[in-house]
Amino acid sequence: MNTISKIGILTGGGDAPGLNAVIRAVTKTAILDYGWKVIGIRDGFQGLIEPERTILLTLKSVRGLLPSGGTILGTTNRGNPFHYPEENGDEIRYVDRSGTVLDRLNELGIDVLVVIGGDGSLAIARDFIRKGVKIVGVPKTIDNDILATDLTFGYSTAITTATEAIDKLHTTAESHHRVMVLEVMGREAGWIALESGISGGADVILIPEIPFDYDAICGKICGRREKEIMFSIVVVSEGAFPRGGKPSYQQIPAGKKEVVKRLGGVGERVGAEISRRLNVETRVTVLGHLQRGGGPIPFDRFLATRFGKAAVQLIAENKMGQMVCLHGRRVESIPIEKAAGANKLVDPDGQVVKMAESLGICLGR
């Protein structure tokens, strides 16, 4: 017999357009269909480690959330309870605070936890499931790199933002006879670069799954200039790297004493090398967090709402440890154990890559 009366919900990892739509759908479905209380947990799992970081979600508190970007609960891609950073003098040490999370869930009387996140948050959820916590997962990433689902909400909005940027770069590139390099997000997966590059009419698309060759890139640009097409658009995924090389990382301060590595900088390197080899004017634009910001497009609002509704339905049907996912046009579920840690990458010889190359787009090989 299902004895659920109170559920918790948190958002972890990087933000994505559509998070608030999931929160809204979970809250409305839980209250209207089942009469459950919904507790919002602030800043991911960190809100279960630090005291007084929760809020009661009501129909009023989720009103108007559907078109809004970000997450009203806040999020973080740090603070893994199983590897939690704590200051130890001048150093950072990492400790296991999972017990604190378990105690806090008991104190709050939360029967089931809804975890909205990417592979990192889902891996944490998997580890808590192994400790007996009842959890339902909702996949979230603008990178679309979670293997268990065909699409994640936020991805289509990110593609739209990147494509609009390419459209704008076309006009200034042509006016000034320049090579324009646009660096986009995606981590180790090239989906954003590939789809936005094709949609925006890029001449060169560089993705992590295909290590690139500078001779191929410069050959494509020279070929256009020989045809008196004096500008080119190059779209680079942040995780792309040259053949025989490695991805570019930057050291980013993440707290008072903590420093983390983040992908980035490859756009500047590609732009500088093109300029050096061809002696052409080159400009680099790093789109960065613009891809995460703003409200979700209608498709992502709709998908996020479907995911939120489905997550509550899984709880009602006592299907714990499952993650909602999209297969074709159907929202289904898969065990979080199978979903966590499995990344979906671009097939270098797949249909989309072959289509791009048949259109004359250089993939750097």
C-alpha positions in Angstrom: 0.0 0.0 0.0 1.3 3.4 -1.0 1.5 5.6 2.2 3.1 8.7 0.6 2.2 12.0 2.2 5.2 14.3 1.6 7.7 14.4 -1.2 10.9 16.5 -1.7 12.3 18.0 -4.8 15.7 19.4 -5.7 17.6 20.6 -8.8 21.3 19.8 -9.1 24.1 20.5 -11.6 24.0 23.3 -14.1 20.8 25.1 -14.7 18.7 24.4 -17.8 15.7 26.1 -19.4 12.7 24.1 -18.2 13.7 23.4 -14.6 10.9 25.6 -13.2 8.4 23.9 -15.5 9.3 20.5 -14.0 9.0 22.0 -10.4 5.6 23.4 -11.4 4.4 20.1 -12.9 5.6 18.0 -9.9 4.0 20.4 -7.4 0.7 20.7 -9.1 0.3 17.0 -9.8 1.3 16.0 -6.3 -1.1 18.5 -4.7 -4.1 18.3 -7.1 -4.0 14.6 -7.9 -2.8 13.1 -4.6 -3.0 15.7 -1.9 0.7 15.4 -1.0 2.9 18.1 0.5 5.8 19.1 -1.6 9.1 20.3 0.0 11.5 22.3 -2.2 15.2 21.8 -1.3 17.5 24.7 -2.1 20.8 24.4 -4.0 20.7 20.6 -4.7 21.9 18.1 -2.1 23.6 20.9 -0.3 20.2 22.0 0.9 20.0 18.7 2.8 23.4 19.2 4.5 23.0 22.8 5.7 20.1 23.6 8.0 16.9 25.5 7.1 17.4 25.3 3.3 13.9 24.1 2.5 10.6 25.6 1.5 7.0 24.4 1.3 5.9 24.5 -2.3 2.2 25.4 -2.9 0.0 26.1 -5.9 0.6 29.8 -5.4 4.4 29.5 -5.2 4.6 27.8 -8.6 2.2 30.1 -10.3 3.7 31.8 -13.4 6.8 29.5 -13.5 6.1 27.9 -16.8 7.9 30.5 -19.0 10.7 31.4 -16.6 14.3 30.3 -16.9 16.6 29.1 -14.1 15.3 27.4 -11.0 13.5 28.9 -8.1 15.2 26.3 -5.8 18.7 27.2 -6.9 21.3 24.7 -8.0 25.0 23.9 -7.8 27.3 21.5 -9.5 29.4 21.1 -6.4 28.6 19.7 -2.9 28.4 16.0 -3.5 27.4 14.6 -0.1 29.7 11.6 -0.6 32.6 13.8 -1.4 31.8 17.1 0.4 34.4 19.8 0.5 35.3 21.3 4.0 38.0 23.7 4.9 40.8 22.3 6.9 43.2 25.2 7.7 44.6 26.3 4.4 43.5 23.2 2.6 40.2 21.6 1.4 39.5 18.1 2.6 36.6 16.0 1.3 34.4 14.1 3.7 31.3 11.8 3.5 28.3 13.8 4.6 25.7 11.3 3.3 24.6 10.5 6.8 23.7 14.1 7.4 21.4 13.9 4.3 19.7 10.8 5.6 19.1 12.3 9.0 17.7 15.5 7.4 15.3 13.6 5.1 14.0 11.8 8.2 13.6 15.0 10.1 11.7 16.6 7.3 9.4 13.5 7.0 10.1 13.2 3.2 8.9 9.9 1.9 10.3 10.2 -1.6 12.8 12.5 -3.2 12.5 13.8 -6.8 16.0 14.5 -8.1 16.2 16.7 -11.3 19.7 16.6 -12.6 22.3 15.4 -15.1 24.7 12.5 -14.9 26.4 13.8 -11.7 23.2 14.4 -9.7 21.8 11.1 -11.0 25.0 9.3 -9.8 24.5 10.8 -6.4 20.9 9.7 -6.4 22.0 6.2 -7.3 24.3 6.1 -4.3 21.5 7.2 -2.0 19.2 4.6 -3.5 21.7 2.0 -2.4 21.4 3.4 1.1 17.7 2.9 1.1 16.4 6.4 0.1 13.3 6.3 -2.2 14.1 8.5 -5.2 12.6 9.2 -8.6 14.8 10.9 -11.2 14.2 13.5 -13.9 17.0 13.9 -16.5 18.3 17.4 -17.1 21.1 18.8 -19.2 21.4 21.2 -22.1 24.1 18.9 -23.5 21.6 16.1 -24.4 24.3 13.6 -23.4 22.3 11.3 -21.1 22.1 7.9 -22.9 18.9 6.7 -21.4 16.7 9.4 -23.0 16.3 10.6 -26.5 16.0 14.2 -25.5 16.4 16.3 -22.4 14.6 19.5 -21.7 16.7 22.6 -22.2 18.6 21.2 -25.1 16.3 22.6 -27.7 16.4 26.0 -26.1 20.2 25.9 -26.1 20.2 24.9 -29.8 17.9 27.9 -30.5 20.2 30.3 -28.7 23.3 29.0 -30.5 21.6 29.0 -33.9 20.5 32.6 -33.4 24.0 33.6 -32.5 25.3 32.0 -35.7 22.7 33.8 -37.7 23.9 37.1 -36.3 27.6 36.3 -36.8 26.9 35.6 -40.5 26.1 39.3 -41.2 29.1 40.7 -39.5 31.4 38.1 -40.9 30.3 38.8 -44.4 30.5 42.5 -43.9 34.1 42.5 -42.7 35.3 39.4 -44.7 36.3 37.7 -41.4 36.4 34.2 -40.1 34.1 34.0 -37.1 34.7 31.3 -34.5 31.8 30.5 -32.1 32.5 28.3 -29.1 29.5 26.5 -27.6 28.9 24.2 -24.7 28.4 20.5 -24.7 31.2 19.0 -22.5 32.4 15.8 -24.1 29.4 15.6 -26.5 29.1 17.6 -29.7 25.3 17.7 -30.1 24.9 21.4 -29.5 27.7 22.3 -31.9 26.5 19.8 -34.6 22.8 20.7 -34.6 23.2 24.5 -34.2 26.0 24.5 -36.8 23.9 22.7 -39.3 20.9 24.8 -38.6 22.9 28.0 -38.7 24.8 27.2 -41.9 28.3 26.9 -40.4 31.2 26.1 -42.8 33.2 24.2 -40.2 31.9 22.3 -37.1 34.3 20.8 -34.6 33.1 18.3 -32.0 34.9 16.2 -29.3 34.0 12.9 -31.1 36.1 13.8 -34.1 39.6 15.1 -33.3 40.2 17.9 -35.8 43.0 18.6 -38.2 44.0 22.3 -38.8 45.0 21.5 -42.4 41.4 20.4 -43.1 39.9 23.5 -41.4 42.2 25.9 -43.3 41.7 24.0 -46.5 37.9 24.6 -46.2 38.4 28.3 -45.5 40.9 28.7 -48.4 38.5 26.9 -50.7 35.8 29.4 -49.9 38.1 32.3 -50.5 39.2 31.0 -53.8 35.5 31.1 -54.8 35.5 34.7 -53.6 33.5 33.8 -50.5 35.5 35.9 -48.2 34.0 34.9 -44.8 33.6 31.7 -42.9 31.7 30.5 -39.8 33.4 28.0 -37.5 31.4 26.4 -34.7 33.5 24.7 -32.0 32.3 22.5 -29.1 34.0 23.3 -25.9 35.3 19.7 -25.6 36.8 19.6 -29.1 40.5 19.0 -29.5 43.1 18.6 -32.3 44.2 15.3 -33.5 47.0 14.1 -31.2 46.1 16.7 -28.6 43.8 17.0 -25.6 40.7 19.1 -24.6 41.4 22.6 -23.3 40.7 23.2 -19.6 40.6 26.3 -17.5 41.1 26.7 -13.8 38.0 28.3 -12.3 37.7 29.5 -8.6 34.8 27.6 -7.0 34.9 29.0 -3.5 37.2 30.6 -1.0 39.9 28.0 -1.6 38.5 25.5 -4.0 39.5 25.5 -7.7 37.9 23.3 -10.4 38.7 22.5 -14.0 36.3 23.5 -16.6 36.3 22.9 -20.4 36.9 26.1 -22.4 39.5 28.0 -24.4 39.4 25.9 -27.5 37.7 28.6 -29.5 40.5 31.0 -28.9 43.1 28.4 -29.8 41.3 27.6 -33.1 40.9 31.2 -33.9 44.5 32.0 -33.3 45.8 29.1 -35.3 43.5 30.0 -38.3 44.7 33.6 -38.2 48.4 32.5 -37.9 48.2 30.1 -40.8 46.1 32.0 -43.2 46.8 35.6 -42.2 43.1 36.4 -42.2 41.1 38.5 -39.7 39.6 36.2 -37.2 37.2 36.9 -34.3 36.1 34.5 -31.5 32.8 34.5 -29.6 32.3 32.3 -26.6 28.6 31.9 -26.1 29.0 30.4 -22.6 26.1 30.6 -20.2 23.8 32.5 -22.6 22.9 28.9 -23.7 21.6 28.2 -20.2 19.8 31.4 -19.6 16.4 32.7 -20.5 13.0 31.1 -20.7 12.5 27.7 -22.3 11.0 27.5 -25.8 7.5 25.9 -26.0 9.0 22.4 -26.8 11.1 22.4 -23.6 8.2 23.7 -21.5 6.0 20.9 -22.8 8.7 18.2 -22.4 9.6 19.4 -18.9 5.9 19.4 -17.9 5.5 15.8 -19.2 8.6 14.7 -17.2 7.3 16.4 -14.0 3.9 14.7 -14.3 5.5 11.3 -15.1 7.8 11.6 -12.1 4.8 11.9 -9.7 3.0 9.1 -11.5 6.0 6.8 -10.8 5.8 7.7 -7.1 2.1 7.0 -7.1 2.7 3.6 -8.7 5.4 2.8 -6.2 8.1 2.6 -8.9 11.0 3.9 -6.9 14.5 4.1 -8.2 13.3 5.0 -11.7 14.1 7.9 -14.0 11.6 9.3 -16.5 12.9 9.4 -20.1 11.7 10.1 -23.6 11.7 7.2 -26.1 10.3 8.3 -29.4 7.2 10.3 -28.5 6.5 8.3 -25.3 7.6 9.2 -21.8 8.7 6.0 -20.1 11.1 5.1 -17.3 14.4 3.3 -16.7 16.2 2.4 -13.5 18.5 5.1 -12.3 21.2 2.5 -11.8 21.2 2.0 -15.6 20.9 5.7 -16.5 23.6 7.2 -14.3 27.0 7.6 -15.8 26.2 6.5 -19.3 26.8 9.3 -21.8 25.3 9.6 -25.3 27.9 10.8 -27.8 27.7 11.8 -31.5 28.5 8.8 -33.8 31.4 10.0 -35.9 30.1 7.9 -38.8 26.4 8.4 -38.0 23.6 9.8 -40.1 23.8 13.3 -38.9 27.6 13.6 -39.4 27.3 12.1 -42.9 24.5 14.6 -43.7 26.6 17.5 -42.6 29.6 16.4 -44.7 27.4 15.8 -47.7 26.3 19.4 -47.4 29.9 20.5 -47.7 30.5 21.2 -44.0 34.0 20.5 -42.7 34.1 18.3 -39.6 37.8 18.8 -39.2 38.9 15.6 -40.8 
